[in-house]
């Protein structure tokens, strides 16, 4: 398969100098998780069974990018543009047409290897956890005042335009 990367995330470096800032850095962690657990590679293997010649984009990366975009709030294929605009993090992101072909291939072909890829990645994550210990993720959402010039943008019932910032500990 002669395609772009087989990873959904590009190598990155975290600095404190305030230079080379990117948005959606948190979503890159989801892509990195998919890469490190073998989910991206497993999806690529599953998609190879459908017999489609993927010329440019690795289908496992396309599906991983779709999942990450959905986790970031995407509700249609065009919303993958938020990842495409962050090539520093995600590398080349498939076009809407390529993403559509990947989605169609998962529905047309009975790809039993996809649930197997997910189960294998999940087992790898659970195996990495210390035995007998639970992992607690504490998420906190804070309202932040924001302003919008969008057409028909209206304040909340309390009279302000707010955005929710989330933090995980």
DOVEXBA-799195 format. One record per atom (N, C-alpha, C): residue in one letter; atom name; x, y negated, z; residue number from 1. Coordinates in steps of 0.2 Angstrom, whole numbers, plus 5000, padded with zeros to 4 digits. Layout:
{'a'; 'CA'; {X; Y; Z}; NUM}
...
***
This chain:
{'x'; 'N'; {5004; 5006; 5000}; 1}
{'x'; 'CA'; {5000; 5000; 5000}; 1}
{'x'; 'C'; {5005; 4994; 5000}; 1}
{'x'; 'N'; {5004; 4990; 4995}; 2}
{'x'; 'CA'; {5009; 4984; 4994}; 2}
{'x'; 'C'; {5005; 4978; 4996}; 2}
{'x'; 'N'; {5005; 4976; 5002}; 3}
{'x'; 'CA'; {5001; 4971; 5005}; 3}
{'x'; 'C'; {5005; 4966; 5009}; 3}
{'x'; 'N'; {5002; 4961; 5012}; 4}
{'x'; 'CA'; {5006; 4956; 5016}; 4}
{'x'; 'C'; {5007; 4960; 5022}; 4}
{'x'; 'N'; {5008; 4957; 5028}; 5}
{'x'; 'CA'; {5010; 4960; 5034}; 5}
{'x'; 'C'; {5005; 4965; 5037}; 5}
{'x'; 'N'; {5008; 4970; 5041}; 6}
{'x'; 'CA'; {5004; 4975; 5044}; 6}
{'x'; 'C'; {5002; 4973; 5051}; 6}
{'x'; 'N'; {5004; 4967; 5053}; 7}
{'x'; 'CA'; {5002; 4964; 5059}; 7}
{'x'; 'C'; {4997; 4958; 5059}; 7}
{'x'; 'N'; {4993; 4958; 5063}; 8}
{'x'; 'CA'; {4988; 4952; 5063}; 8}
{'x'; 'C'; {4991; 4946; 5066}; 8}
{'x'; 'N'; {4996; 4946; 5069}; 9}
{'x'; 'CA'; {4999; 4940; 5073}; 9}
{'x'; 'C'; {5006; 4939; 5071}; 9}
{'x'; 'N'; {5008; 4933; 5070}; 10}
{'x'; 'CA'; {5015; 4932; 5068}; 10}
{'x'; 'C'; {5019; 4931; 5075}; 10}
{'x'; 'N'; {5026; 4933; 5075}; 11}
{'x'; 'CA'; {5030; 4932; 5081}; 11}
{'x'; 'C'; {5029; 4924; 5083}; 11}
{'x'; 'N'; {5028; 4923; 5090}; 12}
{'x'; 'CA'; {5028; 4916; 5092}; 12}
{'x'; 'C'; {5032; 4915; 5098}; 12}
{'x'; 'N'; {5034; 4909; 5100}; 13}
{'x'; 'CA'; {5038; 4907; 5105}; 13}
{'x'; 'C'; {5034; 4901; 5109}; 13}
{'x'; 'N'; {5034; 4902; 5116}; 14}
{'x'; 'CA'; {5030; 4897; 5120}; 14}
{'x'; 'C'; {5036; 4893; 5123}; 14}
{'x'; 'N'; {5034; 4886; 5122}; 15}
{'x'; 'CA'; {5039; 4881; 5124}; 15}
{'x'; 'C'; {5035; 4876; 5129}; 15}
{'x'; 'N'; {5038; 4872; 5132}; 16}
{'x'; 'CA'; {5035; 4867; 5136}; 16}
{'x'; 'C'; {5037; 4860; 5134}; 16}
{'x'; 'N'; {5040; 4859; 5128}; 17}
{'x'; 'CA'; {5042; 4853; 5125}; 17}
{'x'; 'C'; {5036; 4849; 5122}; 17}
{'x'; 'N'; {5030; 4852; 5121}; 18}
{'x'; 'CA'; {5025; 4848; 5117}; 18}
{'x'; 'C'; {5025; 4847; 5110}; 18}
{'x'; 'N'; {5030; 4851; 5107}; 19}
{'x'; 'CA'; {5031; 4851; 5100}; 19}
{'x'; 'C'; {5028; 4857; 5097}; 19}
{'x'; 'N'; {5026; 4857; 5090}; 20}
{'x'; 'CA'; {5024; 4862; 5087}; 20}
{'x'; 'C'; {5018; 4865; 5090}; 20}
{'x'; 'N'; {5013; 4861; 5092}; 21}
{'x'; 'CA'; {5007; 4864; 5096}; 21}
{'x'; 'C'; {5002; 4867; 5090}; 21}
{'x'; 'N'; {4999; 4872; 5093}; 22}
{'x'; 'CA'; {4994; 4875; 5088}; 22}
{'x'; 'C'; {4987; 4876; 5092}; 22}
{'x'; 'N'; {4982; 4876; 5089}; 23}
{'x'; 'CA'; {4975; 4877; 5092}; 23}
{'x'; 'C'; {4974; 4885; 5091}; 23}
{'x'; 'N'; {4969; 4887; 5095}; 24}
{'x'; 'CA'; {4967; 4894; 5095}; 24}
{'x'; 'C'; {4973; 4899; 5097}; 24}
{'x'; 'N'; {4978; 4897; 5101}; 25}
{'x'; 'CA'; {4983; 4901; 5103}; 25}
{'x'; 'C'; {4980; 4907; 5107}; 25}
{'x'; 'N'; {4975; 4906; 5111}; 26}
{'x'; 'CA'; {4972; 4911; 5115}; 26}
{'x'; 'C'; {4970; 4917; 5111}; 26}
{'x'; 'N'; {4967; 4915; 5105}; 27}
{'x'; 'CA'; {4964; 4920; 5100}; 27}
{'x'; 'C'; {4970; 4924; 5097}; 27}
{'x'; 'N'; {4976; 4921; 5097}; 28}
{'x'; 'CA'; {4982; 4925; 5094}; 28}
{'x'; 'C'; {4984; 4931; 5099}; 28}
{'x'; 'N'; {4982; 4930; 5106}; 29}
{'x'; 'CA'; {4983; 4935; 5111}; 29}
{'x'; 'C'; {4979; 4941; 5109}; 29}
{'x'; 'N'; {4973; 4940; 5107}; 30}
{'x'; 'CA'; {4969; 4946; 5105}; 30}
{'x'; 'C'; {4972; 4949; 5099}; 30}
{'x'; 'N'; {4974; 4946; 5094}; 31}
{'x'; 'CA'; {4977; 4949; 5088}; 31}
{'x'; 'C'; {4983; 4953; 5091}; 31}
{'x'; 'N'; {4987; 4950; 5095}; 32}
{'x'; 'CA'; {4993; 4953; 5097}; 32}
{'x'; 'C'; {4991; 4960; 5101}; 32}
{'x'; 'N'; {4986; 4959; 5105}; 33}
{'x'; 'CA'; {4984; 4965; 5109}; 33}
{'x'; 'C'; {4982; 4971; 5104}; 33}
{'x'; 'N'; {4978; 4969; 5098}; 34}
{'x'; 'CA'; {4976; 4974; 5093}; 34}
{'x'; 'C'; {4983; 4977; 5090}; 34}
{'x'; 'N'; {4988; 4973; 5089}; 35}
{'x'; 'CA'; {4994; 4975; 5086}; 35}
{'x'; 'C'; {4998; 4980; 5090}; 35}
{'x'; 'N'; {4998; 4978; 5097}; 36}
{'x'; 'CA'; {5002; 4982; 5101}; 36}
{'x'; 'C'; {4999; 4988; 5104}; 36}
{'x'; 'N'; {4992; 4988; 5103}; 37}
{'x'; 'CA'; {4989; 4995; 5105}; 37}
{'x'; 'C'; {4988; 4999; 5099}; 37}
{'x'; 'N'; {4990; 4997; 5093}; 38}
{'x'; 'CA'; {4990; 5001; 5087}; 38}
{'x'; 'C'; {4983; 5001; 5084}; 38}
{'x'; 'N'; {4979; 4996; 5086}; 39}
{'x'; 'CA'; {4972; 4996; 5083}; 39}
{'x'; 'C'; {4972; 4993; 5076}; 39}
{'x'; 'N'; {4977; 4988; 5075}; 40}
{'x'; 'CA'; {4977; 4986; 5068}; 40}
{'x'; 'C'; {4980; 4991; 5063}; 40}
{'x'; 'N'; {4985; 4995; 5065}; 41}
{'x'; 'CA'; {4988; 5000; 5061}; 41}
{'x'; 'C'; {4982; 5006; 5060}; 41}
{'x'; 'N'; {4979; 5007; 5066}; 42}
{'x'; 'CA'; {4974; 5013; 5065}; 42}
{'x'; 'C'; {4968; 5011; 5060}; 42}
{'x'; 'N'; {4966; 5004; 5060}; 43}
{'x'; 'CA'; {4961; 5002; 5056}; 43}
{'x'; 'C'; {4964; 5002; 5048}; 43}
{'x'; 'N'; {4970; 5001; 5048}; 44}
{'x'; 'CA'; {4973; 5001; 5041}; 44}
{'x'; 'C'; {4973; 5008; 5038}; 44}
{'x'; 'N'; {4974; 5013; 5043}; 45}
{'x'; 'CA'; {4974; 5020; 5041}; 45}
{'x'; 'C'; {4967; 5022; 5039}; 45}
{'x'; 'N'; {4962; 5020; 5043}; 46}
{'x'; 'CA'; {4955; 5022; 5042}; 46}
{'x'; 'C'; {4953; 5019; 5035}; 46}
{'x'; 'N'; {4955; 5013; 5034}; 47}
{'x'; 'CA'; {4953; 5010; 5028}; 47}
{'x'; 'C'; {4956; 5013; 5021}; 47}
{'x'; 'N'; {4962; 5016; 5022}; 48}
{'x'; 'CA'; {4965; 5019; 5017}; 48}
{'x'; 'C'; {4961; 5025; 5014}; 48}
{'x'; 'N'; {4956; 5028; 5018}; 49}
{'x'; 'CA'; {4952; 5033; 5016}; 49}
{'x'; 'C'; {4947; 5031; 5011}; 49}
{'x'; 'N'; {4945; 5025; 5010}; 50}
{'x'; 'CA'; {4940; 5023; 5006}; 50}
{'x'; 'C'; {4942; 5022; 4999}; 50}
{'x'; 'N'; {4948; 5023; 4997}; 51}
{'x'; 'CA'; {4951; 5023; 4990}; 51}
{'x'; 'C'; {4951; 5017; 4987}; 51}
{'x'; 'N'; {4950; 5011; 4990}; 52}
{'x'; 'CA'; {4951; 5005; 4987}; 52}
{'x'; 'C'; {4958; 5003; 4987}; 52}
{'x'; 'N'; {4960; 5000; 4981}; 53}
{'x'; 'CA'; {4967; 4997; 4981}; 53}
{'x'; 'C'; {4967; 4990; 4984}; 53}
{'x'; 'N'; {4970; 4989; 4990}; 54}
{'x'; 'CA'; {4971; 4983; 4993}; 54}
{'x'; 'C'; {4977; 4980; 4990}; 54}
{'x'; 'N'; {4976; 4975; 4986}; 55}
{'x'; 'CA'; {4982; 4972; 4982}; 55}
{'x'; 'C'; {4986; 4967; 4987}; 55}
{'x'; 'N'; {4983; 4963; 4990}; 56}
{'x'; 'CA'; {4986; 4958; 4994}; 56}
{'x'; 'C'; {4986; 4959; 5002}; 56}
{'x'; 'N'; {4980; 4960; 5004}; 57}
{'x'; 'CA'; {4979; 4960; 5012}; 57}
{'x'; 'C'; {4978; 4967; 5014}; 57}
{'x'; 'N'; {4982; 4968; 5020}; 58}
{'x'; 'CA'; {4981; 4974; 5023}; 58}
{'x'; 'C'; {4974; 4975; 5026}; 58}
{'x'; 'N'; {4970; 4980; 5025}; 59}
{'x'; 'CA'; {4963; 4980; 5027}; 59}
{'x'; 'C'; {4962; 4980; 5035}; 59}
{'x'; 'N'; {4967; 4983; 5038}; 60}
{'x'; 'CA'; {4967; 4983; 5045}; 60}
{'x'; 'C'; {4968; 4976; 5048}; 60}
{'x'; 'N'; {4972; 4972; 5045}; 61}
{'x'; 'CA'; {4973; 4965; 5047}; 61}
{'x'; 'C'; {4967; 4961; 5046}; 61}
{'x'; 'N'; {4964; 4962; 5040}; 62}
{'x'; 'CA'; {4958; 4959; 5038}; 62}
{'x'; 'C'; {4952; 4960; 5044}; 62}
{'x'; 'N'; {4952; 4967; 5046}; 63}
{'x'; 'CA'; {4947; 4968; 5051}; 63}
{'x'; 'C'; {4948; 4965; 5057}; 63}
{'x'; 'N'; {4955; 4965; 5059}; 64}
{'x'; 'CA'; {4957; 4963; 5065}; 64}
{'x'; 'C'; {4956; 4955; 5065}; 64}
{'x'; 'N'; {4957; 4952; 5060}; 65}
{'x'; 'CA'; {4956; 4945; 5060}; 65}
{'x'; 'C'; {4948; 4943; 5060}; 65}
{'x'; 'N'; {4944; 4947; 5057}; 66}
{'x'; 'CA'; {4937; 4946; 5058}; 66}
{'x'; 'C'; {4935; 4947; 5065}; 66}
{'x'; 'N'; {4937; 4952; 5069}; 67}
{'x'; 'CA'; {4936; 4953; 5076}; 67}
{'x'; 'C'; {4938; 4947; 5080}; 67}
{'x'; 'N'; {4944; 4945; 5079}; 68}
{'x'; 'CA'; {4947; 4939; 5082}; 68}
{'x'; 'C'; {4942; 4933; 5081}; 68}
{'x'; 'N'; {4941; 4932; 5075}; 69}
{'x'; 'CA'; {4936; 4926; 5073}; 69}
{'x'; 'C'; {4930; 4926; 5076}; 69}
{'x'; 'N'; {4927; 4932; 5077}; 70}
{'x'; 'CA'; {4920; 4933; 5080}; 70}
{'x'; 'C'; {4921; 4931; 5088}; 70}
{'x'; 'N'; {4927; 4934; 5091}; 71}
{'x'; 'CA'; {4928; 4932; 5098}; 71}
{'x'; 'C'; {4929; 4925; 5099}; 71}
{'x'; 'N'; {4931; 4921; 5094}; 72}
{'x'; 'CA'; {4932; 4914; 5094}; 72}
{'x'; 'C'; {4926; 4910; 5092}; 72}
{'x'; 'N'; {4920; 4914; 5091}; 73}
{'x'; 'CA'; {4914; 4910; 5090}; 73}
{'x'; 'C'; {4912; 4910; 5083}; 73}
{'x'; 'N'; {4915; 4914; 5078}; 74}
{'x'; 'CA'; {4913; 4914; 5071}; 74}
{'x'; 'C'; {4906; 4918; 5071}; 74}
{'x'; 'N'; {4902; 4915; 5067}; 75}
{'x'; 'CA'; {4896; 4919; 5065}; 75}
{'x'; 'C'; {4894; 4920; 5058}; 75}
{'x'; 'N'; {4900; 4919; 5054}; 76}
{'x'; 'CA'; {4899; 4921; 5047}; 76}
{'x'; 'C'; {4906; 4921; 5044}; 76}
{'x'; 'N'; {4907; 4925; 5039}; 77}
{'x'; 'CA'; {4914; 4926; 5036}; 77}
{'x'; 'C'; {4918; 4919; 5034}; 77}
{'x'; 'N'; {4914; 4914; 5033}; 78}
{'x'; 'CA'; {4918; 4908; 5031}; 78}
{'x'; 'C'; {4921; 4905; 5037}; 78}
{'x'; 'N'; {4919; 4907; 5043}; 79}
{'x'; 'CA'; {4922; 4904; 5050}; 79}
{'x'; 'C'; {4929; 4907; 5051}; 79}
{'x'; 'N'; {4931; 4912; 5046}; 80}
{'x'; 'CA'; {4938; 4914; 5047}; 80}
{'x'; 'C'; {4943; 4909; 5045}; 80}
{'x'; 'N'; {4940; 4903; 5042}; 81}
{'x'; 'CA'; {4945; 4897; 5041}; 81}
{'x'; 'C'; {4948; 4895; 5047}; 81}
{'x'; 'N'; {4945; 4896; 5053}; 82}
{'x'; 'CA'; {4949; 4893; 5059}; 82}
{'x'; 'C'; {4955; 4897; 5060}; 82}
{'x'; 'N'; {4956; 4903; 5058}; 83}
{'x'; 'CA'; {4962; 4907; 5058}; 83}
{'x'; 'C'; {4967; 4905; 5052}; 83}
{'x'; 'N'; {4964; 4904; 5046}; 84}
{'x'; 'CA'; {4968; 4903; 5040}; 84}
{'x'; 'C'; {4971; 4896; 5041}; 84}
{'x'; 'N'; {4968; 4892; 5045}; 85}
{'x'; 'CA'; {4972; 4885; 5046}; 85}
{'x'; 'C'; {4977; 4886; 5051}; 85}
{'x'; 'N'; {4978; 4891; 5054}; 86}
{'x'; 'CA'; {4984; 4893; 5059}; 86}
{'x'; 'C'; {4988; 4898; 5057}; 86}
{'x'; 'N'; {4991; 4897; 5051}; 87}
{'x'; 'CA'; {4996; 4902; 5048}; 87}
{'x'; 'C'; {5002; 4903; 5052}; 87}
{'x'; 'N'; {5004; 4898; 5056}; 88}
{'x'; 'CA'; {5009; 4899; 5061}; 88}
{'x'; 'C'; {5008; 4905; 5066}; 88}
{'x'; 'N'; {5002; 4906; 5067}; 89}
{'x'; 'CA'; {5000; 4911; 5072}; 89}
{'x'; 'C'; {4998; 4918; 5069}; 89}
{'x'; 'N'; {4993; 4917; 5063}; 90}
{'x'; 'CA'; {4990; 4923; 5061}; 90}
{'x'; 'C'; {4993; 4925; 5054}; 90}
{'x'; 'N'; {4998; 4921; 5051}; 91}
{'x'; 'CA'; {5000; 4923; 5044}; 91}
{'x'; 'C'; {4995; 4922; 5039}; 91}
{'x'; 'N'; {4996; 4925; 5033}; 92}
{'x'; 'CA'; {4991; 4925; 5028}; 92}
{'x'; 'C'; {4984; 4928; 5030}; 92}
{'x'; 'N'; {4979; 4924; 5030}; 93}
{'x'; 'CA'; {4972; 4927; 5032}; 93}
{'x'; 'C'; {4968; 4928; 5025}; 93}
{'x'; 'N'; {4965; 4933; 5025}; 94}
{'x'; 'CA'; {4961; 4935; 5019}; 94}
{'x'; 'C'; {4956; 4930; 5017}; 94}
{'x'; 'N'; {4954; 4929; 5010}; 95}
{'x'; 'CA'; {4949; 4925; 5008}; 95}
{'x'; 'C'; {4942; 4928; 5010}; 95}
{'x'; 'N'; {4937; 4924; 5009}; 96}
{'x'; 'CA'; {4930; 4926; 5011}; 96}
{'x'; 'C'; {4928; 4933; 5007}; 96}
{'x'; 'N'; {4930; 4932; 5000}; 97}
{'x'; 'CA'; {4929; 4938; 4996}; 97}
{'x'; 'C'; {4932; 4944; 4998}; 97}
{'x'; 'N'; {4938; 4944; 5000}; 98}
{'x'; 'CA'; {4942; 4950; 5003}; 98}
{'x'; 'C'; {4939; 4952; 5009}; 98}
{'x'; 'N'; {4937; 4948; 5014}; 99}
{'x'; 'CA'; {4934; 4950; 5020}; 99}
{'x'; 'C'; {4928; 4953; 5019}; 99}
{'x'; 'N'; {4924; 4951; 5014}; 100}
{'x'; 'CA'; {4917; 4954; 5012}; 100}
{'x'; 'C'; {4919; 4961; 5009}; 100}
{'x'; 'N'; {4924; 4962; 5005}; 101}
{'x'; 'CA'; {4925; 4969; 5003}; 101}
{'x'; 'C'; {4927; 4973; 5008}; 101}
{'x'; 'N'; {4931; 4971; 5013}; 102}
{'x'; 'CA'; {4932; 4975; 5019}; 102}
{'x'; 'C'; {4926; 4977; 5023}; 102}
{'x'; 'N'; {4922; 4972; 5024}; 103}
{'x'; 'CA'; {4916; 4974; 5028}; 103}
{'x'; 'C'; {4911; 4979; 5024}; 103}
{'x'; 'N'; {4911; 4977; 5017}; 104}
{'x'; 'CA'; {4907; 4982; 5013}; 104}
{'x'; 'C'; {4910; 4989; 5013}; 104}
{'x'; 'N'; {4916; 4989; 5013}; 105}
{'x'; 'CA'; {4919; 4996; 5013}; 105}
{'x'; 'C'; {4918; 5000; 5019}; 105}
{'x'; 'N'; {4918; 4996; 5025}; 106}
{'x'; 'CA'; {4916; 5000; 5031}; 106}
{'x'; 'C'; {4909; 5002; 5031}; 106}
{'x'; 'N'; {4905; 4999; 5028}; 107}
{'x'; 'CA'; {4898; 5001; 5028}; 107}
{'x'; 'C'; {4896; 5006; 5022}; 107}
{'x'; 'N'; {4899; 5006; 5017}; 108}
{'x'; 'CA'; {4898; 5010; 5011}; 108}
{'x'; 'C'; {4901; 5017; 5012}; 108}
{'x'; 'N'; {4907; 5017; 5015}; 109}
{'x'; 'CA'; {4910; 5024; 5016}; 109}
{'x'; 'C'; {4910; 5025; 5023}; 109}
{'x'; 'N'; {4908; 5032; 5024}; 110}
{'x'; 'CA'; {4908; 5034; 5031}; 110}
{'x'; 'C'; {4915; 5035; 5034}; 110}
{'x'; 'N'; {4918; 5030; 5037}; 111}
{'x'; 'CA'; {4924; 5030; 5039}; 111}
{'x'; 'C'; {4925; 5032; 5046}; 111}
{'x'; 'N'; {4925; 5039; 5048}; 112}
{'x'; 'CA'; {4925; 5041; 5054}; 112}
{'x'; 'C'; {4932; 5040; 5058}; 112}
{'x'; 'N'; {4937; 5038; 5054}; 113}
{'x'; 'CA'; {4943; 5036; 5057}; 113}
{'x'; 'C'; {4943; 5029; 5061}; 113}
{'x'; 'N'; {4938; 5025; 5059}; 114}
{'x'; 'CA'; {4937; 5018; 5063}; 114}
{'x'; 'C'; {4936; 5019; 5070}; 114}
{'x'; 'N'; {4930; 5023; 5072}; 115}
{'x'; 'CA'; {4929; 5024; 5079}; 115}
{'x'; 'C'; {4935; 5028; 5082}; 115}
{'x'; 'N'; {4939; 5032; 5079}; 116}
{'x'; 'CA'; {4944; 5036; 5081}; 116}
{'x'; 'C'; {4950; 5031; 5083}; 116}
{'x'; 'N'; {4951; 5026; 5078}; 117}
{'x'; 'CA'; {4956; 5021; 5079}; 117}
{'x'; 'C'; {4955; 5017; 5086}; 117}
{'x'; 'N'; {4948; 5015; 5087}; 118}
{'x'; 'CA'; {4946; 5011; 5092}; 118}
{'x'; 'C'; {4947; 5015; 5099}; 118}
{'x'; 'N'; {4945; 5021; 5099}; 119}
{'x'; 'CA'; {4946; 5026; 5105}; 119}
{'x'; 'C'; {4953; 5027; 5106}; 119}
{'x'; 'N'; {4958; 5027; 5101}; 120}
{'x'; 'CA'; {4965; 5028; 5103}; 120}
{'x'; 'C'; {4968; 5022; 5106}; 120}
{'x'; 'N'; {4966; 5016; 5103}; 121}
{'x'; 'CA'; {4969; 5010; 5106}; 121}
{'x'; 'C'; {4966; 5009; 5113}; 121}
{'x'; 'N'; {4960; 5010; 5114}; 122}
{'x'; 'CA'; {4957; 5010; 5121}; 122}
{'x'; 'C'; {4960; 5014; 5126}; 122}
{'x'; 'N'; {4962; 5021; 5124}; 123}
{'x'; 'CA'; {4965; 5025; 5128}; 123}
{'x'; 'C'; {4972; 5023; 5130}; 123}
{'x'; 'N'; {4976; 5020; 5125}; 124}
{'x'; 'CA'; {4982; 5017; 5126}; 124}
{'x'; 'C'; {4982; 5011; 5131}; 124}
{'x'; 'N'; {4977; 5007; 5131}; 125}
{'x'; 'CA'; {4976; 5002; 5136}; 125}
{'x'; 'C'; {4975; 5005; 5143}; 125}
{'x'; 'N'; {4970; 5009; 5143}; 126}
{'x'; 'CA'; {4969; 5012; 5150}; 126}
{'x'; 'C'; {4975; 5016; 5153}; 126}
{'x'; 'N'; {4979; 5019; 5149}; 127}
{'x'; 'CA'; {4985; 5023; 5151}; 127}
{'x'; 'C'; {4990; 5018; 5154}; 127}
{'x'; 'N'; {4990; 5012; 5151}; 128}
{'x'; 'CA'; {4995; 5007; 5153}; 128}
{'x'; 'C'; {4994; 5004; 5160}; 128}
{'x'; 'N'; {4987; 5005; 5162}; 129}
{'x'; 'CA'; {4985; 5002; 5169}; 129}
{'x'; 'C'; {4988; 5006; 5174}; 129}
{'x'; 'N'; {4990; 5003; 5180}; 130}
{'x'; 'CA'; {4993; 5007; 5186}; 130}
{'x'; 'C'; {4987; 5011; 5188}; 130}
{'x'; 'N'; {4989; 5018; 5190}; 131}
{'x'; 'CA'; {4983; 5022; 5192}; 131}
{'x'; 'C'; {4981; 5020; 5199}; 131}
{'x'; 'N'; {4974; 5021; 5199}; 132}
{'x'; 'CA'; {4971; 5019; 5206}; 132}
{'x'; 'C'; {4970; 5012; 5207}; 132}
{'x'; 'N'; {4972; 5008; 5203}; 133}
{'x'; 'CA'; {4972; 5000; 5204}; 133}
{'x'; 'C'; {4967; 4997; 5199}; 133}
{'x'; 'N'; {4963; 4993; 5201}; 134}
{'x'; 'CA'; {4958; 4989; 5197}; 134}
{'x'; 'C'; {4961; 4983; 5195}; 134}
{'x'; 'N'; {4959; 4980; 5189}; 135}
{'x'; 'CA'; {4962; 4974; 5186}; 135}
{'x'; 'C'; {4956; 4969; 5186}; 135}
{'x'; 'N'; {4957; 4964; 5190}; 136}
{'x'; 'CA'; {4952; 4959; 5190}; 136}
{'x'; 'C'; {4954; 4953; 5186}; 136}
{'x'; 'N'; {4949; 4951; 5181}; 137}
{'x'; 'CA'; {4950; 4945; 5177}; 137}
{'x'; 'C'; {4945; 4940; 5180}; 137}
{'x'; 'N'; {4947; 4934; 5182}; 138}
{'x'; 'CA'; {4943; 4929; 5184}; 138}
{'x'; 'C'; {4943; 4923; 5179}; 138}
{'x'; 'N'; {4937; 4922; 5176}; 139}
{'x'; 'CA'; {4936; 4917; 5171}; 139}
{'x'; 'C'; {4932; 4912; 5174}; 139}
{'x'; 'N'; {4934; 4905; 5172}; 140}
{'x'; 'CA'; {4931; 4900; 5175}; 140}
{'x'; 'C'; {4929; 4895; 5169}; 140}
{'x'; 'N'; {4923; 4892; 5169}; 141}
{'x'; 'CA'; {4921; 4887; 5164}; 141}
{'x'; 'C'; {4920; 4881; 5167}; 141}
{'x'; 'N'; {4923; 4876; 5164}; 142}
{'x'; 'CA'; {4923; 4869; 5167}; 142}
{'x'; 'C'; {4920; 4864; 5162}; 142}
{'x'; 'N'; {4915; 4860; 5163}; 143}
{'x'; 'CA'; {4912; 4855; 5159}; 143}
{'x'; 'C'; {4917; 4850; 5158}; 143}
{'x'; 'N'; {4918; 4848; 5151}; 144}
{'x'; 'CA'; {4923; 4842; 5150}; 144}
{'x'; 'C'; {4919; 4837; 5146}; 144}
{'x'; 'N'; {4919; 4831; 5147}; 145}
{'x'; 'CA'; {4915; 4826; 5143}; 145}
{'x'; 'C'; {4918; 4826; 5137}; 145}
{'x'; 'N'; {4914; 4825; 5131}; 146}
{'x'; 'CA'; {4917; 4825; 5125}; 146}
{'x'; 'C'; {4912; 4820; 5121}; 146}
{'x'; 'N'; {4914; 4818; 5115}; 147}
{'x'; 'CA'; {4911; 4814; 5111}; 147}
{'x'; 'C'; {4910; 4817; 5104}; 147}
{'x'; 'N'; {4905; 4816; 5100}; 148}
{'x'; 'CA'; {4904; 4819; 5094}; 148}
{'x'; 'C'; {4901; 4814; 5089}; 148}
{'x'; 'N'; {4904; 4814; 5083}; 149}
{'x'; 'CA'; {4901; 4809; 5078}; 149}
{'x'; 'C'; {4897; 4813; 5073}; 149}
{'x'; 'N'; {4896; 4820; 5074}; 150}
{'x'; 'CA'; {4892; 4824; 5070}; 150}
{'x'; 'C'; {4885; 4821; 5069}; 150}
{'x'; 'N'; {4882; 4822; 5063}; 151}
{'x'; 'CA'; {4876; 4820; 5061}; 151}
{'x'; 'C'; {4871; 4824; 5066}; 151}
{'x'; 'N'; {4866; 4821; 5069}; 152}
{'x'; 'CA'; {4861; 4824; 5073}; 152}
{'x'; 'C'; {4864; 4826; 5080}; 152}
{'x'; 'N'; {4870; 4824; 5081}; 153}
{'x'; 'CA'; {4873; 4827; 5088}; 153}
{'x'; 'C'; {4869; 4823; 5093}; 153}
{'x'; 'N'; {4866; 4827; 5098}; 154}
{'x'; 'CA'; {4863; 4824; 5104}; 154}
{'x'; 'C'; {4866; 4826; 5110}; 154}
{'x'; 'N'; {4865; 4822; 5115}; 155}
{'x'; 'CA'; {4868; 4824; 5122}; 155}
{'x'; 'C'; {4863; 4829; 5125}; 155}
{'x'; 'N'; {4866; 4832; 5130}; 156}
{'x'; 'CA'; {4862; 4837; 5134}; 156}
{'x'; 'C'; {4857; 4834; 5138}; 156}
{'x'; 'N'; {4853; 4838; 5141}; 157}
{'x'; 'CA'; {4847; 4835; 5145}; 157}
{'x'; 'C'; {4849; 4831; 5150}; 157}
{'x'; 'N'; {4855; 4831; 5152}; 158}
{'x'; 'CA'; {4858; 4827; 5158}; 158}
{'x'; 'C'; {4861; 4820; 5155}; 158}
{'x'; 'N'; {4861; 4820; 5148}; 159}
{'x'; 'CA'; {4863; 4813; 5145}; 159}
{'x'; 'C'; {4870; 4813; 5143}; 159}
{'x'; 'N'; {4873; 4818; 5143}; 160}
{'x'; 'CA'; {4880; 4818; 5141}; 160}
{'x'; 'C'; {4882; 4823; 5136}; 160}
{'x'; 'N'; {4887; 4822; 5132}; 161}
{'x'; 'CA'; {4889; 4827; 5127}; 161}
{'x'; 'C'; {4895; 4830; 5130}; 161}
{'x'; 'N'; {4895; 4837; 5132}; 162}
{'x'; 'CA'; {4900; 4840; 5135}; 162}
{'x'; 'C'; {4902; 4847; 5131}; 162}
{'x'; 'N'; {4908; 4849; 5133}; 163}
{'x'; 'CA'; {4911; 4855; 5130}; 163}
{'x'; 'C'; {4913; 4859; 5136}; 163}
{'x'; 'N'; {4913; 4866; 5135}; 164}
{'x'; 'CA'; {4915; 4870; 5140}; 164}
{'x'; 'C'; {4922; 4872; 5139}; 164}
{'x'; 'N'; {4927; 4871; 5143}; 165}
{'x'; 'CA'; {4933; 4874; 5143}; 165}
{'x'; 'C'; {4934; 4880; 5148}; 165}
{'x'; 'N'; {4937; 4885; 5145}; 166}
{'x'; 'CA'; {4937; 4891; 5149}; 166}
{'x'; 'C'; {4944; 4893; 5151}; 166}
{'x'; 'N'; {4945; 4896; 5157}; 167}
{'x'; 'CA'; {4952; 4898; 5159}; 167}
{'x'; 'C'; {4951; 4905; 5162}; 167}
{'x'; 'N'; {4956; 4909; 5161}; 168}
{'x'; 'CA'; {4956; 4916; 5164}; 168}
{'x'; 'C'; {4962; 4916; 5168}; 168}
{'x'; 'N'; {4961; 4920; 5174}; 169}
{'x'; 'CA'; {4967; 4921; 5179}; 169}
{'x'; 'C'; {4967; 4928; 5180}; 169}
***
